[in-house]
Amino acid sequence: MRFFTRRHFTAALALGSVVAFTGLSGGSALAQEAKETVSVDELMKPGPLGDRSLGKEDAPVTIVEYASMSCSHCADFHNETYPELKEQYIDTGKVHFIFREFPIDAAAYGIAMAARCAPENRYFDVIDLFFEHQMDWMRAEDRYAAILDLAKQVGFSEDSFEACLQNQALFDGLTAGKDRAVKDFGVQGTPTFFINGEKNVGALSFDQLKQEIDKNL
């Protein structure tokens, strides 16, 4: 499947198309599943695009998050829980945090591609900005224009944003990473976290996250 032009992208946004891009329903699995553990060695192998991460790579705890930029529960986590996680655990060297894209619709693909097209040291700036303003661009009458306006805040022009959306290798890499998450690690919704290989589904509160981290320290 080739990635969309602006016309295709805008049409997909207007339709709210999810299944056409993922085959999965969006949203978060709110109920905690029975804990599963995957092979840490397999989990730590980067996908075709490589990983984007924060914190010391040799930290005693590694958290891998699979998230979609259009998932409201993912935004809740990043706006409410993530800042405290970063301050108390990532910045202090206790947690290595890996963020992996699991786009569930056209908007999530476009934003994930923009984050990947940005300079690597601005990747999390893009992620943070779009989660912070998720309700603004999700509710916008012209969602494409709203996404573009935010992209311009992190250095994109309209031309460079359009060029990013046409990067077939990038689109294919995101899709391959998502397919691997489903096939190898059983990811079925967002957000999904793996804490030292143990699977946790849903937007964890800070207290829940702290409990899971501390038992591994």
Backbone as JSON Lines, residues from 0, in Angstrom:
{"i":0,"aa":"M","n":[0.85,-1.2,0.0],"ca":[0.0,0.0,0.0],"c":[0.87,1.24,0.0]}
{"i":1,"aa":"R","n":[0.71,2.11,-0.96],"ca":[1.47,3.35,-0.97],"c":[0.81,4.36,-0.05]}
{"i":2,"aa":"F","n":[1.64,5.24,0.52],"ca":[1.08,6.22,1.44],"c":[0.28,7.26,0.67]}
{"i":3,"aa":"F","n":[-0.56,7.97,1.42],"ca":[-1.53,8.85,0.82],"c":[-0.94,10.21,0.41]}
{"i":4,"aa":"T","n":[-1.54,10.79,-0.6],"ca":[-1.32,12.2,-0.92],"c":[-2.13,13.03,0.07]}
{"i":5,"aa":"R","n":[-1.99,14.33,-0.02],"ca":[-2.79,15.18,0.88],"c":[-4.28,14.89,0.7]}
{"i":6,"aa":"R","n":[-4.7,14.68,-0.55],"ca":[-6.12,14.4,-0.79],"c":[-6.56,13.12,-0.08]}
{"i":7,"aa":"H","n":[-5.74,12.07,-0.2],"ca":[-6.08,10.82,0.47],"c":[-6.04,10.97,1.98]}
{"i":8,"aa":"F","n":[-5.03,11.69,2.47],"ca":[-4.88,11.9,3.89],"c":[-6.09,12.64,4.45]}
{"i":9,"aa":"T","n":[-6.47,13.72,3.77],"ca":[-7.61,14.51,4.24],"c":[-8.9,13.69,4.2]}
{"i":10,"aa":"A","n":[-9.07,12.89,3.16],"ca":[-10.27,12.06,3.06],"c":[-10.31,11.04,4.18]}
{"i":11,"aa":"A","n":[-9.17,10.43,4.49],"ca":[-9.11,9.45,5.57],"c":[-9.43,10.1,6.91]}
{"i":12,"aa":"L","n":[-8.92,11.32,7.12],"ca":[-9.22,12.03,8.37],"c":[-10.71,12.32,8.46]}
{"i":13,"aa":"A","n":[-11.29,12.74,7.36],"ca":[-12.71,13.09,7.37],"c":[-13.57,11.87,7.68]}
{"i":14,"aa":"L","n":[-13.14,10.72,7.2],"ca":[-13.9,9.5,7.42],"c":[-13.64,8.89,8.81]}
{"i":15,"aa":"G","n":[-12.6,9.4,9.46],"ca":[-12.22,8.8,10.73],"c":[-11.77,7.37,10.54]}
{"i":16,"aa":"S","n":[-11.16,7.08,9.37],"ca":[-10.82,5.7,9.02],"c":[-9.78,5.13,9.95]}
{"i":17,"aa":"V","n":[-10.1,4.01,10.58],"ca":[-9.16,3.29,11.45],"c":[-8.88,1.93,10.86]}
{"i":18,"aa":"V","n":[-9.93,1.18,10.61],"ca":[-9.75,-0.2,10.16],"c":[-9.0,-0.25,8.83]}
{"i":19,"aa":"A","n":[-9.21,0.74,7.99],"ca":[-8.54,0.73,6.7],"c":[-7.03,0.77,6.84]}
{"i":20,"aa":"F","n":[-6.55,1.35,7.94],"ca":[-5.12,1.48,8.12],"c":[-4.54,0.44,9.06]}
{"i":21,"aa":"T","n":[-5.33,-0.12,9.95],"ca":[-4.77,-0.98,10.98],"c":[-5.38,-2.35,11.08]}
{"i":22,"aa":"G","n":[-6.65,-2.48,10.74],"ca":[-7.33,-3.73,10.99],"c":[-7.67,-3.92,12.45]}
{"i":23,"aa":"L","n":[-7.41,-2.91,13.26],"ca":[-7.69,-2.97,14.7],"c":[-8.58,-1.8,15.07]}
{"i":24,"aa":"S","n":[-9.31,-1.96,16.14],"ca":[-10.08,-0.84,16.64],"c":[-9.19,0.06,17.46]}
{"i":25,"aa":"G","n":[-9.51,1.34,17.49],"ca":[-8.72,2.28,18.26],"c":[-9.08,2.26,19.72]}
{"i":26,"aa":"G","n":[-8.47,3.2,20.45],"ca":[-8.76,3.32,21.87],"c":[-7.87,2.45,22.71]}
{"i":27,"aa":"S","n":[-8.14,2.44,24.02],"ca":[-7.29,1.72,24.96],"c":[-8.06,0.6,25.61]}
{"i":28,"aa":"A","n":[-7.38,-0.48,25.87],"ca":[-7.97,-1.55,26.67],"c":[-7.9,-1.12,28.12]}
{"i":29,"aa":"L","n":[-9.01,-0.7,28.68],"ca":[-9.0,-0.12,30.01],"c":[-8.83,-1.17,31.09]}
{"i":30,"aa":"A","n":[-9.4,-2.34,30.89],"ca":[-9.27,-3.37,31.9],"c":[-7.89,-4.0,31.81]}
{"i":31,"aa":"Q","n":[-7.23,-4.2,32.95],"ca":[-5.93,-4.82,32.97],"c":[-6.05,-6.3,32.61]}
{"i":32,"aa":"E","n":[-5.25,-6.73,31.65],"ca":[-5.22,-8.14,31.31],"c":[-4.36,-8.89,32.32]}
{"i":33,"aa":"A","n":[-4.5,-10.21,32.33],"ca":[-3.57,-11.02,33.11],"c":[-2.17,-10.72,32.62]}
{"i":34,"aa":"K","n":[-1.25,-10.59,33.56],"ca":[0.1,-10.18,33.2],"c":[0.76,-11.24,32.32]}
{"i":35,"aa":"E","n":[1.35,-10.78,31.24],"ca":[2.11,-11.63,30.36],"c":[3.54,-11.11,30.31]}
{"i":36,"aa":"T","n":[4.47,-12.0,30.08],"ca":[5.86,-11.61,29.96],"c":[6.39,-12.07,28.62]}
{"i":37,"aa":"V","n":[7.07,-11.19,27.91],"ca":[7.66,-11.52,26.62],"c":[9.17,-11.59,26.77]}
{"i":38,"aa":"S","n":[9.84,-12.13,25.79],"ca":[11.29,-12.21,25.81],"c":[11.88,-10.8,25.75]}
{"i":39,"aa":"V","n":[12.64,-10.44,26.78],"ca":[13.24,-9.12,26.8],"c":[14.23,-8.96,25.65]}
{"i":40,"aa":"D","n":[14.97,-10.02,25.34],"ca":[15.93,-9.95,24.24],"c":[15.23,-9.62,22.92]}
{"i":41,"aa":"E","n":[14.08,-10.27,22.68],"ca":[13.34,-9.99,21.45],"c":[12.72,-8.59,21.49]}
{"i":42,"aa":"L","n":[12.18,-8.23,22.63],"ca":[11.54,-6.92,22.77],"c":[12.53,-5.79,22.53]}
{"i":43,"aa":"M","n":[13.77,-5.98,22.94],"ca":[14.75,-4.9,22.84],"c":[15.37,-4.77,21.45]}
{"i":44,"aa":"K","n":[15.05,-5.67,20.54],"ca":[15.53,-5.53,19.18],"c":[14.76,-4.42,18.47]}
{"i":45,"aa":"P","n":[15.43,-3.36,18.03],"ca":[14.71,-2.26,17.37],"c":[14.05,-2.71,16.08]}
{"i":46,"aa":"G","n":[12.98,-2.01,15.71],"ca":[12.33,-2.24,14.44],"c":[13.14,-1.63,13.31]}
{"i":47,"aa":"P","n":[12.6,-1.65,12.09],"ca":[13.35,-1.17,10.92],"c":[13.7,0.31,10.98]}
{"i":48,"aa":"L","n":[12.98,1.1,11.75],"ca":[13.27,2.53,11.86],"c":[14.16,2.86,13.04]}
{"i":49,"aa":"G","n":[14.51,1.86,13.85],"ca":[15.25,2.14,15.07],"c":[14.32,2.64,16.16]}
{"i":50,"aa":"D","n":[14.86,2.79,17.35],"ca":[14.06,3.24,18.49],"c":[14.34,4.69,18.83]}
{"i":51,"aa":"R","n":[13.37,5.34,19.42],"ca":[13.53,6.65,20.04],"c":[13.35,6.45,21.54]}
{"i":52,"aa":"S","n":[14.33,6.91,22.31],"ca":[14.28,6.62,23.74],"c":[14.86,7.76,24.55]}
{"i":53,"aa":"L","n":[14.61,7.69,25.85],"ca":[15.13,8.65,26.82],"c":[15.7,7.88,28.01]}
{"i":54,"aa":"G","n":[16.71,8.45,28.63],"ca":[17.27,7.83,29.83],"c":[18.46,6.95,29.52]}
{"i":55,"aa":"K","n":[19.08,6.45,30.57],"ca":[20.27,5.62,30.45],"c":[19.91,4.24,29.89]}
{"i":56,"aa":"E","n":[20.64,3.82,28.89],"ca":[20.35,2.52,28.28],"c":[20.62,1.37,29.24]}
{"i":57,"aa":"D","n":[21.5,1.58,30.23],"ca":[21.79,0.52,31.19],"c":[21.02,0.69,32.5]}
{"i":58,"aa":"A","n":[19.93,1.45,32.45],"ca":[19.09,1.62,33.64],"c":[18.53,0.27,34.08]}
{"i":59,"aa":"P","n":[18.26,0.09,35.37],"ca":[17.76,-1.2,35.84],"c":[16.38,-1.56,35.33]}
{"i":60,"aa":"V","n":[15.6,-0.56,34.91],"ca":[14.25,-0.81,34.41],"c":[14.12,-0.21,33.01]}
{"i":61,"aa":"T","n":[13.57,-1.0,32.09],"ca":[13.27,-0.52,30.75],"c":[11.77,-0.57,30.54]}
{"i":62,"aa":"I","n":[11.21,0.55,30.13],"ca":[9.79,0.63,29.79],"c":[9.67,0.86,28.3]}
{"i":63,"aa":"V","n":[8.96,-0.03,27.63],"ca":[8.64,0.13,26.21],"c":[7.15,0.44,26.11]}
{"i":64,"aa":"E","n":[6.84,1.59,25.55],"ca":[5.44,1.96,25.36],"c":[5.08,1.89,23.89]}
{"i":65,"aa":"Y","n":[3.97,1.23,23.57],"ca":[3.36,1.28,22.24],"c":[2.16,2.22,22.34]}
{"i":66,"aa":"A","n":[2.16,3.25,21.51],"ca":[1.13,4.28,21.63],"c":[0.76,4.82,20.26]}
{"i":67,"aa":"S","n":[-0.46,5.33,20.18],"ca":[-0.94,6.0,18.97],"c":[-1.21,7.46,19.3]}
{"i":68,"aa":"M","n":[-0.82,8.35,18.41],"ca":[-0.99,9.78,18.66],"c":[-2.46,10.19,18.72]}
{"i":69,"aa":"S","n":[-3.37,9.38,18.18],"ca":[-4.79,9.71,18.2],"c":[-5.53,8.99,19.32]}
{"i":70,"aa":"C","n":[-4.82,8.29,20.17],"ca":[-5.42,7.56,21.29],"c":[-5.56,8.5,22.49]}
{"i":71,"aa":"S","n":[-6.79,8.72,22.94],"ca":[-7.01,9.67,24.05],"c":[-6.38,9.19,25.35]}
{"i":72,"aa":"H","n":[-6.36,7.89,25.57],"ca":[-5.76,7.36,26.79],"c":[-4.24,7.51,26.77]}
{"i":73,"aa":"C","n":[-3.66,7.43,25.57],"ca":[-2.23,7.69,25.43],"c":[-1.92,9.15,25.77]}
{"i":74,"aa":"A","n":[-2.77,10.06,25.29],"ca":[-2.58,11.47,25.61],"c":[-2.73,11.71,27.1]}
{"i":75,"aa":"D","n":[-3.7,11.07,27.73],"ca":[-3.86,11.21,29.18],"c":[-2.59,10.79,29.9]}
{"i":76,"aa":"F","n":[-2.03,9.65,29.49],"ca":[-0.81,9.17,30.13],"c":[0.32,10.18,29.95]}
{"i":77,"aa":"H","n":[0.51,10.65,28.73],"ca":[1.65,11.53,28.47],"c":[1.47,12.91,29.08]}
{"i":78,"aa":"N","n":[0.25,13.37,29.21],"ca":[0.02,14.68,29.79],"c":[-0.02,14.66,31.31]}
{"i":79,"aa":"E","n":[-0.44,13.55,31.89],"ca":[-0.66,13.5,33.33],"c":[0.36,12.67,34.11]}
{"i":80,"aa":"T","n":[0.79,11.55,33.54],"ca":[1.67,10.62,34.25],"c":[3.12,10.73,33.81]}
{"i":81,"aa":"Y","n":[3.33,10.88,32.52],"ca":[4.68,10.87,31.97],"c":[5.6,11.93,32.57]}
{"i":82,"aa":"P","n":[5.14,13.19,32.8],"ca":[6.07,14.17,33.37],"c":[6.66,13.73,34.72]}
{"i":83,"aa":"E","n":[5.85,13.12,35.56],"ca":[6.35,12.64,36.85],"c":[7.26,11.43,36.67]}
{"i":84,"aa":"L","n":[6.91,10.55,35.72],"ca":[7.78,9.42,35.4],"c":[9.15,9.92,34.96]}
{"i":85,"aa":"K","n":[9.15,10.92,34.1],"ca":[10.42,11.45,33.6],"c":[11.24,12.07,34.71]}
{"i":86,"aa":"E","n":[10.59,12.85,35.55],"ca":[11.32,13.55,36.61],"c":[11.89,12.58,37.65]}
{"i":87,"aa":"Q","n":[11.08,11.61,38.06],"ca":[11.48,10.76,39.17],"c":[12.29,9.54,38.75]}
{"i":88,"aa":"Y","n":[12.1,9.06,37.53],"ca":[12.73,7.8,37.15],"c":[13.63,7.88,35.92]}
{"i":89,"aa":"I","n":[13.2,8.58,34.87],"ca":[14.01,8.64,33.66],"c":[15.21,9.55,33.86]}
{"i":90,"aa":"D","n":[14.98,10.76,34.36],"ca":[16.06,11.72,34.53],"c":[17.03,11.33,35.64]}
{"i":91,"aa":"T","n":[16.61,10.44,36.54],"ca":[17.48,10.01,37.64],"c":[18.24,8.72,37.31]}
{"i":92,"aa":"G","n":[18.08,8.22,36.08],"ca":[18.85,7.05,35.65],"c":[18.27,5.72,36.04]}
{"i":93,"aa":"K","n":[17.05,5.69,36.55],"ca":[16.44,4.44,36.98],"c":[15.65,3.74,35.88]}
{"i":94,"aa":"V","n":[15.2,4.51,34.89],"ca":[14.36,3.96,33.83],"c":[14.89,4.38,32.46]}
{"i":95,"aa":"H","n":[14.98,3.4,31.56],"ca":[15.21,3.65,30.14],"c":[13.85,3.55,29.46]}
{"i":96,"aa":"F","n":[13.39,4.65,28.87],"ca":[12.04,4.73,28.3],"c":[12.12,4.7,26.78]}
{"i":97,"aa":"I","n":[11.46,3.73,26.18],"ca":[11.42,3.59,24.72],"c":[9.99,3.8,24.25]}
{"i":98,"aa":"F","n":[9.82,4.72,23.31],"ca":[8.5,5.02,22.75],"c":[8.42,4.42,21.35]}
{"i":99,"aa":"R","n":[7.43,3.55,21.14],"ca":[7.24,2.94,19.82],"c":[5.86,3.28,19.27]}
{"i":100,"aa":"E","n":[5.84,3.7,18.02],"ca":[4.61,4.13,17.38],"c":[3.73,2.92,17.03]}
{"i":101,"aa":"F","n":[2.44,3.08,17.31],"ca":[1.45,2.06,16.94],"c":[0.25,2.8,16.37]}
{"i":102,"aa":"P","n":[0.42,3.4,15.18],"ca":[-0.63,4.28,14.63],"c":[-1.91,3.53,14.31]}
{"i":103,"aa":"I","n":[-3.03,4.05,14.79],"ca":[-4.31,3.37,14.6],"c":[-5.19,4.04,13.54]}
{"i":104,"aa":"D","n":[-4.74,5.15,12.98],"ca":[-5.53,5.81,11.94],"c":[-4.63,6.75,11.14]}
{"i":105,"aa":"A","n":[-5.23,7.44,10.18],"ca":[-4.45,8.29,9.28],"c":[-3.74,9.41,10.03]}
{"i":106,"aa":"A","n":[-4.43,10.05,10.97],"ca":[-3.81,11.14,11.71],"c":[-2.6,10.66,12.49]}
{"i":107,"aa":"A","n":[-2.74,9.5,13.14],"ca":[-1.64,8.96,13.92],"c":[-0.45,8.62,13.03]}
{"i":108,"aa":"Y","n":[-0.72,8.1,11.83],"ca":[0.37,7.84,10.89],"c":[1.07,9.16,10.52]}
{"i":109,"aa":"G","n":[0.29,10.16,10.16],"ca":[0.87,11.42,9.73],"c":[1.73,12.06,10.8]}
{"i":110,"aa":"I","n":[1.25,12.06,12.04],"ca":[2.0,12.69,13.13],"c":[3.24,11.87,13.47]}
{"i":111,"aa":"A","n":[3.1,10.54,13.47],"ca":[4.27,9.7,13.73],"c":[5.33,9.91,12.65]}
{"i":112,"aa":"M","n":[4.91,10.08,11.42],"ca":[5.86,10.33,10.34],"c":[6.53,11.69,10.53]}
{"i":113,"aa":"A","n":[5.76,12.69,10.95],"ca":[6.35,14.0,11.2],"c":[7.4,13.92,12.31]}
{"i":114,"aa":"A","n":[7.1,13.19,13.38],"ca":[8.06,13.05,14.47],"c":[9.34,12.39,13.97]}
{"i":115,"aa":"R","n":[9.21,11.4,13.09],"ca":[10.38,10.73,12.53],"c":[11.14,11.61,11.55]}
{"i":116,"aa":"C","n":[10.45,12.51,10.86],"ca":[11.11,13.4,9.91],"c":[11.81,14.56,10.6]}
{"i":117,"aa":"A","n":[11.4,14.87,11.81],"ca":[12.03,15.95,12.56],"c":[13.45,15.52,12.95]}
{"i":118,"aa":"P","n":[14.34,16.47,13.25],"ca":[15.66,16.09,13.77],"c":[15.49,15.17,14.98]}
{"i":119,"aa":"E","n":[16.38,14.2,15.11],"ca":[16.21,13.19,16.15],"c":[16.1,13.8,17.54]}
{"i":120,"aa":"N","n":[16.82,14.89,17.78],"ca":[16.76,15.52,19.1],"c":[15.48,16.31,19.33]}
{"i":121,"aa":"R","n":[14.62,16.41,18.3],"ca":[13.32,17.07,18.44],"c":[12.17,16.07,18.45]}
{"i":122,"aa":"Y","n":[12.48,14.79,18.35],"ca":[11.44,13.76,18.24],"c":[10.43,13.88,19.38]}
{"i":123,"aa":"F","n":[10.9,13.89,20.6],"ca":[9.97,13.92,21.73],"c":[9.29,15.29,21.88]}
{"i":124,"aa":"D","n":[9.89,16.34,21.32],"ca":[9.21,17.63,21.29],"c":[7.94,17.52,20.44]}
{"i":125,"aa":"V","n":[8.04,16.82,19.31],"ca":[6.87,16.64,18.43],"c":[5.82,15.8,19.15]}
{"i":126,"aa":"I","n":[6.25,14.69,19.74],"ca":[5.32,13.81,20.45],"c":[4.6,14.58,21.56]}
{"i":127,"aa":"D","n":[5.36,15.3,22.36],"ca":[4.78,16.05,23.48],"c":[3.79,17.1,22.98]}
{"i":128,"aa":"L","n":[4.16,17.82,21.93],"ca":[3.3,18.9,21.41],"c":[1.97,18.35,20.93]}
{"i":129,"aa":"F","n":[1.99,17.25,20.17],"ca":[0.74,16.73,19.61],"c":[-0.12,16.05,20.67]}
{"i":130,"aa":"F","n":[0.48,15.44,21.69],"ca":[-0.33,14.92,22.78],"c":[-0.94,16.06,23.6]}
{"i":131,"aa":"E","n":[-0.16,17.09,23.84],"ca":[-0.67,18.23,24.62],"c":[-1.87,18.87,23.95]}
{"i":132,"aa":"H","n":[-1.85,18.95,22.64],"ca":[-2.92,19.63,21.89],"c":[-3.82,18.64,21.16]}
{"i":133,"aa":"Q","n":[-3.88,17.41,21.63],"ca":[-4.64,16.39,20.91],"c":[-6.09,16.79,20.68]}
{"i":134,"aa":"M","n":[-6.75,17.31,21.7],"ca":[-8.16,17.66,21.55],"c":[-8.36,18.77,20.53]}
{"i":135,"aa":"D","n":[-7.36,19.65,20.41],"ca":[-7.48,20.75,19.46],"c":[-7.49,20.23,18.02]}
{"i":136,"aa":"W","n":[-6.49,19.4,17.68],"ca":[-6.44,18.95,16.28],"c":[-7.45,17.84,16.0]}
{"i":137,"aa":"M","n":[-7.8,17.06,17.03],"ca":[-8.81,16.02,16.82],"c":[-10.18,16.62,16.53]}
{"i":138,"aa":"R","n":[-10.48,17.74,17.17],"ca":[-11.81,18.35,17.04],"c":[-11.88,19.41,15.95]}
{"i":139,"aa":"A","n":[-10.75,19.69,15.32],"ca":[-10.72,20.75,14.3],"c":[-11.56,20.36,13.09]}
{"i":140,"aa":"E","n":[-12.23,21.34,12.53],"ca":[-13.04,21.09,11.33],"c":[-12.14,20.65,10.18]}
{"i":141,"aa":"D","n":[-10.98,21.3,10.05],"ca":[-9.98,20.92,9.05],"c":[-8.81,20.31,9.82]}
{"i":142,"aa":"R","n":[-8.86,19.01,10.04],"ca":[-7.87,18.36,10.89],"c":[-6.47,18.42,10.25]}
{"i":143,"aa":"Y","n":[-6.43,18.28,8.93],"ca":[-5.13,18.36,8.26],"c":[-4.47,19.71,8.53]}
{"i":144,"aa":"A","n":[-5.23,20.79,8.38],"ca":[-4.67,22.12,8.6],"c":[-4.22,22.3,10.04]}
{"i":145,"aa":"A","n":[-4.98,21.75,10.98],"ca":[-4.62,21.87,12.39],"c":[-3.33,21.11,12.68]}
{"i":146,"aa":"I","n":[-3.17,19.94,12.08],"ca":[-1.94,19.17,12.25],"c":[-0.76,19.9,11.62]}
{"i":147,"aa":"L","n":[-0.97,20.44,10.43],"ca":[0.09,21.19,9.76],"c":[0.51,22.4,10.58]}
{"i":148,"aa":"D","n":[-0.46,23.11,11.15],"ca":[-0.13,24.3,11.96],"c":[0.77,23.92,13.14]}
{"i":149,"aa":"L","n":[0.48,22.79,13.78],"ca":[1.33,22.35,14.89],"c":[2.71,21.92,14.37]}
{"i":150,"aa":"A","n":[2.73,21.26,13.23],"ca":[4.01,20.84,12.66],"c":[4.9,22.04,12.36]}
{"i":151,"aa":"K","n":[4.3,23.14,11.95],"ca":[5.08,24.34,11.68],"c":[5.73,24.89,12.95]}
{"i":152,"aa":"Q","n":[5.14,24.61,14.1],"ca":[5.72,25.07,15.37],"c":[7.02,24.36,15.7]}
{"i":153,"aa":"V","n":[7.24,23.2,15.11],"ca":[8.48,22.46,15.36],"c":[9.38,22.43,14.13]}
{"i":154,"aa":"G","n":[9.18,23.41,13.24],"ca":[10.14,23.62,12.17],"c":[9.76,23.17,10.78]}
{"i":155,"aa":"F","n":[8.58,22.58,10.6],"ca":[8.16,22.16,9.27],"c":[7.6,23.33,8.48]}
{"i":156,"aa":"S","n":[7.82,23.31,7.17],"ca":[7.05,24.14,6.26],"c":[5.97,23.25,5.65]}
{"i":157,"aa":"E","n":[5.05,23.83,4.91],"ca":[4.05,22.99,4.27],"c":[4.7,22.01,3.3]}
{"i":158,"aa":"D","n":[5.71,22.48,2.58],"ca":[6.38,21.62,1.61],"c":[7.11,20.47,2.3]}
{"i":159,"aa":"S","n":[7.82,20.77,3.39],"ca":[8.57,19.7,4.05],"c":[7.63,18.71,4.74]}
{"i":160,"aa":"F","n":[6.5,19.19,5.22],"ca":[5.52,18.29,5.82],"c":[4.92,17.37,4.75]}
{"i":161,"aa":"E","n":[4.58,17.96,3.59],"ca":[4.05,17.16,2.49],"c":[5.07,16.11,2.04]}
{"i":162,"aa":"A","n":[6.33,16.53,1.96],"ca":[7.37,15.59,1.54],"c":[7.51,14.45,2.54]}
{"i":163,"aa":"C","n":[7.37,14.77,3.81],"ca":[7.45,13.74,4.85],"c":[6.34,12.72,4.68]}
{"i":164,"aa":"L","n":[5.14,13.19,4.39],"ca":[4.0,12.28,4.22],"c":[4.16,11.36,3.02]}
{"i":165,"aa":"Q","n":[5.03,11.74,2.1],"ca":[5.23,10.92,0.9],"c":[6.41,9.96,1.05]}
{"i":166,"aa":"N","n":[6.98,9.88,2.22],"ca":[8.14,9.0,2.43],"c":[7.66,7.56,2.58]}
{"i":167,"aa":"Q","n":[7.72,6.82,1.48],"ca":[7.2,5.46,1.48],"c":[7.94,4.55,2.45]}
{"i":168,"aa":"A","n":[9.27,4.68,2.53],"ca":[10.06,3.83,3.41],"c":[9.67,4.07,4.86]}
{"i":169,"aa":"L","n":[9.39,5.31,5.2],"ca":[8.99,5.66,6.56],"c":[7.62,5.06,6.89]}
{"i":170,"aa":"F","n":[6.69,5.2,5.96],"ca":[5.36,4.61,6.16],"c":[5.45,3.1,6.33]}
{"i":171,"aa":"D","n":[6.24,2.46,5.47],"ca":[6.39,1.01,5.54],"c":[7.06,0.59,6.84]}
{"i":172,"aa":"G","n":[8.03,1.38,7.3],"ca":[8.71,1.06,8.55],"c":[7.78,1.14,9.75]}
{"i":173,"aa":"L","n":[6.92,2.14,9.78],"ca":[5.94,2.25,10.86],"c":[4.98,1.06,10.84]}
{"i":174,"aa":"T","n":[4.55,0.68,9.65],"ca":[3.64,-0.45,9.52],"c":[4.31,-1.75,9.95]}
{"i":175,"aa":"A","n":[5.55,-1.94,9.56],"ca":[6.27,-3.15,9.95],"c":[6.45,-3.22,11.46]}
{"i":176,"aa":"G","n":[6.75,-2.07,12.08],"ca":[6.91,-2.05,13.53],"c":[5.61,-2.39,14.24]}
{"i":177,"aa":"K","n":[4.52,-1.88,13.71],"ca":[3.21,-2.17,14.3],"c":[2.84,-3.63,14.12]}
{"i":178,"aa":"D","n":[3.06,-4.15,12.93],"ca":[2.76,-5.56,12.67],"c":[3.58,-6.48,13.57]}
{"i":179,"aa":"R","n":[4.83,-6.14,13.79],"ca":[5.69,-6.94,14.68],"c":[5.16,-6.9,16.11]}
{"i":180,"aa":"A","n":[4.69,-5.74,16.55],"ca":[4.15,-5.63,17.9],"c":[2.95,-6.55,18.1]}
{"i":181,"aa":"V","n":[2.1,-6.63,17.08],"ca":[0.93,-7.5,17.15],"c":[1.35,-8.96,17.14]}
{"i":182,"aa":"K","n":[2.19,-9.32,16.19],"ca":[2.56,-10.72,15.98],"c":[3.44,-11.27,17.1]}
{"i":183,"aa":"D","n":[4.46,-10.51,17.48],"ca":[5.46,-11.05,18.4],"c":[5.17,-10.75,19.86]}
{"i":184,"aa":"F","n":[4.45,-9.64,20.13],"ca":[4.28,-9.23,21.52],"c":[2.82,-9.11,21.95]}
{"i":185,"aa":"G","n":[1.9,-9.44,21.04],"ca":[0.5,-9.47,21.4],"c":[-0.12,-8.12,21.69]}
{"i":186,"aa":"V","n":[0.42,-7.06,21.1],"ca":[-0.15,-5.72,21.3],"c":[-1.45,-5.63,20.52]}
{"i":187,"aa":"Q","n":[-2.53,-5.29,21.2],"ca":[-3.84,-5.22,20.56],"c":[-4.53,-3.87,20.77]}
{"i":188,"aa":"G","n":[-3.99,-3.03,21.58],"ca":[-4.57,-1.72,21.83],"c":[-3.53,-0.79,22.41]}
{"i":189,"aa":"T","n":[-3.9,0.46,22.52],"ca":[-2.95,1.46,23.03],"c":[-3.56,2.22,24.2]}
{"i":190,"aa":"P","n":[-2.73,2.6,25.17],"ca":[-1.31,2.29,25.25],"c":[-1.06,0.9,25.83]}
{"i":191,"aa":"T","n":[0.02,0.29,25.42],"ca":[0.5,-0.96,26.0],"c":[1.93,-0.74,26.44]}
{"i":192,"aa":"F","n":[2.23,-1.14,27.66],"ca":[3.56,-0.96,28.23],"c":[4.19,-2.33,28.53]}
{"i":193,"aa":"F","n":[5.49,-2.42,28.3],"ca":[6.27,-3.56,28.74],"c":[7.31,-3.05,29.73]}
{"i":194,"aa":"I","n":[7.21,-3.49,30.96],"ca":[8.13,-3.06,32.01],"c":[9.05,-4.23,32.33]}
{"i":195,"aa":"N","n":[10.28,-4.13,31.9],"ca":[11.22,-5.26,31.97],"c":[10.57,-6.54,31.41]}
{"i":196,"aa":"G","n":[9.86,-6.36,30.31],"ca":[9.27,-7.49,29.6],"c":[7.87,-7.86,30.03]}
{"i":197,"aa":"E","n":[7.39,-7.31,31.13],"ca":[6.05,-7.65,31.61],"c":[5.02,-6.69,31.02]}
{"i":198,"aa":"K","n":[4.0,-7.27,30.44],"ca":[3.01,-6.5,29.69],"c":[1.97,-5.88,30.62]}
{"i":199,"aa":"N","n":[1.72,-4.58,30.42],"ca":[0.68,-3.85,31.14],"c":[-0.15,-3.09,30.12]}
{"i":200,"aa":"V","n":[-1.45,-3.31,30.14],"ca":[-2.32,-2.7,29.14],"c":[-3.15,-1.59,29.77]}
{"i":201,"aa":"G","n":[-3.2,-0.45,29.09],"ca":[-4.01,0.66,29.57],"c":[-3.16,1.79,30.11]}
{"i":202,"aa":"A","n":[-3.78,2.95,30.28],"ca":[-3.08,4.15,30.74],"c":[-2.87,4.06,32.25]}
{"i":203,"aa":"L","n":[-1.7,3.63,32.66],"ca":[-1.4,3.46,34.07],"c":[-1.31,4.81,34.77]}
{"i":204,"aa":"S","n":[-1.82,4.86,35.98],"ca":[-1.6,6.04,36.82],"c":[-0.16,6.04,37.29]}
{"i":205,"aa":"F","n":[0.28,7.17,37.85],"ca":[1.65,7.19,38.33],"c":[1.85,6.2,39.47]}
{"i":206,"aa":"D","n":[0.87,6.08,40.35],"ca":[1.01,5.14,41.47],"c":[1.12,3.71,40.96]}
{"i":207,"aa":"Q","n":[0.32,3.35,39.95],"ca":[0.41,2.01,39.37],"c":[1.78,1.79,38.73]}
{"i":208,"aa":"L","n":[2.22,2.8,38.0],"ca":[3.51,2.7,37.32],"c":[4.65,2.61,38.34]}
{"i":209,"aa":"K","n":[4.58,3.41,39.37],"ca":[5.6,3.39,40.41],"c":[5.7,2.0,41.05]}
{"i":210,"aa":"Q","n":[4.57,1.38,41.3],"ca":[4.56,0.05,41.9],"c":[5.26,-0.95,40.98]}
{"i":211,"aa":"E","n":[4.96,-0.88,39.7],"ca":[5.58,-1.81,38.75],"c":[7.06,-1.56,38.61]}
{"i":212,"aa":"I","n":[7.47,-0.3,38.62],"ca":[8.9,0.03,38.5],"c":[9.65,-0.39,39.75]}
{"i":213,"aa":"D","n":[9.13,-0.02,40.91],"ca":[9.86,-0.21,42.16],"c":[10.14,-1.68,42.44]}
{"i":214,"aa":"K","n":[9.25,-2.57,41.99],"ca":[9.5,-4.0,42.26],"c":[10.65,-4.53,41.42]}
{"i":215,"aa":"N","n":[11.08,-3.74,40.42],"ca":[12.21,-4.15,39.58],"c":[13.51,-3.44,39.96]}
{"i":216,"aa":"L","n":[13.47,-2.57,40.96],"ca":[14.66,-1.84,41.37],"c":[15.4,-2.59,42.49]}
